[in-house]
Amino acid sequence: MSEVFSARTSDPVVEDDLAQARGGDDAAFTRLVKPLRRELHAHCYRMLGSTYDADDALQDALLRAWRGLARFEGRSSLRSWLYTVATRTCLDAIEARGKRALPVDLGPASDRAVTGDGPVTEVAWLGPYPDAGLGDGPAGPASRYEQREAVELAFVAALQHLPGNQRAALLLFEVLGFSAAEIAATMNTTTTSVNSALARARKVVAERVPARTQQQALREIDDARLHEIVDGFAAALEHGDADALVALLTEDVTWSMPPMRHWYRGIEAVTDFAVHVPLVCGSWRHLRTTANGQPAVGCYLWDDEAGAHLAWSVNVLTLRDDRIAEITSFIGRDHFPPFDLPTELP
């Protein structure tokens, strides 16, 4: 990055920290970036589809910013400059690692339960995102998406079908409110190229994202009913109660379980899977959480050898008309620490 950037701020504390940071004070730099870390991390997740990849990308981006701070001088905000660094870091990661997928991207739904399904390790899977600390409103005055809308599963999954440049352009314009000219500077390209990338990206995303976001759907469900749905889902699994589970689902419900390849669509197929696998595979316990701006539960399965319920999956629920329309079970205990969930329950 050879461009010259600027602070453009009248806050004397920020100006003082900036001067100290340019002089090599890493504590001052830490103070500068601390208010922006959460939103920058969310941006990296949207770009990369993995909490752990976002961790790595943000760490790398902040290191690049620290080393390049001398070039930050006067014509744009610190926030804009850091987003430029983070975006370019993520584009490098996308070029090296490729996109992430969900089971629905790999093939058609299964009509009957597949009891011998095993993890597919050669696929880079989309992961859940802990949304604690994200604001409810837009990330900027010109943003089209709310912050939580922009981490919803359907939206992040749709982004994975875009090339890196289109993904970056869409996020910077629609989510963060950057202008086409600012994006062109960020990506070392022309405004015409940015507008072209935006047009293609919008078309792909519109085909894959429901017209109503989860935030819109959740606002129509009162808190009592929402807790009833989430707790009812957990109780149905714990009690092995297929009827109680089915009563919570839409007719066209889907259930997928990355890193398992097979997935199910429709009440009959999902019920067949439920009664042959999760409802009979052992003793469950659950902890309520949120993920990707959506209700979720941490699921724990009893293990005789450990003498405890061990972390099994983070189940993210997509709701429609106060029913569960999608269940995405992210299997693996590695998903639990980012949510501050324990990896076992005694």
Secondary structure, 3 states (H helix, E strand, C coil): CCCCECCCCCCHHHHHHHHHHHCCCHHHHHHHHHHHHHHHHHHHHHHHCCHHHHHHHHHHHHHHHHHCHHHECCCCCHHHHHHHHHHHHHHHHHHHHCCCECHHHCCCCECCCCCCCCECCCCCECCCCCCCCCCCCECCCCCCCECCHHHCHHHHHHHCCCCHHHHHHHHHHHHCCCCHHHHHHHCCCCHHHHHHHHHHHHHHHHHHCCCCCHHHHHHCCCHHHHHHHHHHHHHHHHHCCHHHHHCCEEEEEEEECCCECCEEECHHHHHHHHHHCCCCCCCEEEEEEEECCEEEEEEEEEECCCCEEEEEEEEEEEEECCEEEEEEEEECHHHCHHHCCCCEEC
